[in-house]
Amino acid sequence: MWRWNNDTVRVICRFGFDELRLHRISLTVVADNESARRVYEKTGFVEEGRQRECFRRDGKWHDMILMGLLEGELR
């Protein structure tokens, strides 16, 4: 399984801010995916909200976390 790393997320965000002239980048991530959340937080994303029990997989309900990054917050 392919995994995102800190450098990959940083390059993609830098492209969004520099080339696409975005001011904000947002994403959703499964709350149970601690490794992905850690990568996003190291890049500068902050948790902005949570959708509780928004989807079911393998017989269990899961939360989704909304994360956001503003131009100038990229680490």
C-alpha positions in Angstrom: 0.0 0.0 0.0 1.3 3.4 -1.0 1.6 6.0 1.8 1.9 9.7 1.9 4.9 11.2 3.6 5.7 14.7 4.8 7.7 15.7 1.8 5.0 14.6 -0.7 2.3 16.5 1.1 4.5 19.6 1.4 5.3 19.6 -2.4 1.7 19.2 -3.3 0.7 22.1 -1.0 3.5 24.3 -2.2 2.3 23.7 -5.8 -1.2 24.7 -4.8 -0.1 27.9 -3.1 2.6 28.9 -5.5 1.3 27.8 -8.9 -2.5 27.7 -8.4 -2.5 30.7 -6.2 -4.7 29.0 -3.6 -5.2 30.7 -0.2 -6.6 27.6 1.5 -6.3 23.8 1.2 -8.6 21.5 3.0 -9.0 17.7 3.3 -10.9 15.0 5.2 -9.2 12.0 6.8 -10.6 9.0 8.7 -10.2 9.7 12.4 -8.7 6.3 13.0 -5.9 6.9 10.5 -3.4 8.2 13.0 -0.4 8.0 10.7 -2.0 10.1 8.0 -3.2 12.7 10.6 0.3 12.9 12.0 1.7 13.6 8.5 -0.9 16.3 7.8 -0.3 17.9 11.2 3.5 18.0 10.7 2.9 19.8 7.4 0.8 22.4 9.2 -2.8 21.3 8.8 -5.0 21.8 11.8 -8.2 20.0 12.7 -11.2 22.2 12.0 -14.1 19.8 12.5 -15.4 16.3 12.8 -18.2 14.5 11.1 -19.3 11.9 13.7 -20.1 8.4 12.5 -20.4 9.5 8.9 -19.6 6.2 7.1 -19.7 2.5 7.9 -16.9 0.0 7.0 -16.5 -3.5 8.2 -19.5 -3.2 10.4 -18.2 -0.2 12.3 -19.1 3.5 12.2 -16.2 5.9 11.6 -15.7 9.6 12.1 -14.1 11.9 9.4 -11.9 14.8 10.4 -11.8 18.0 8.4 -8.4 19.6 8.3 -7.3 22.9 6.8 -4.1 24.7 5.9 -3.9 28.4 5.0 -1.2 30.0 2.8 1.7 30.9 5.1 1.1 28.0 7.6 2.9 25.4 5.5 5.9 23.9 7.5 
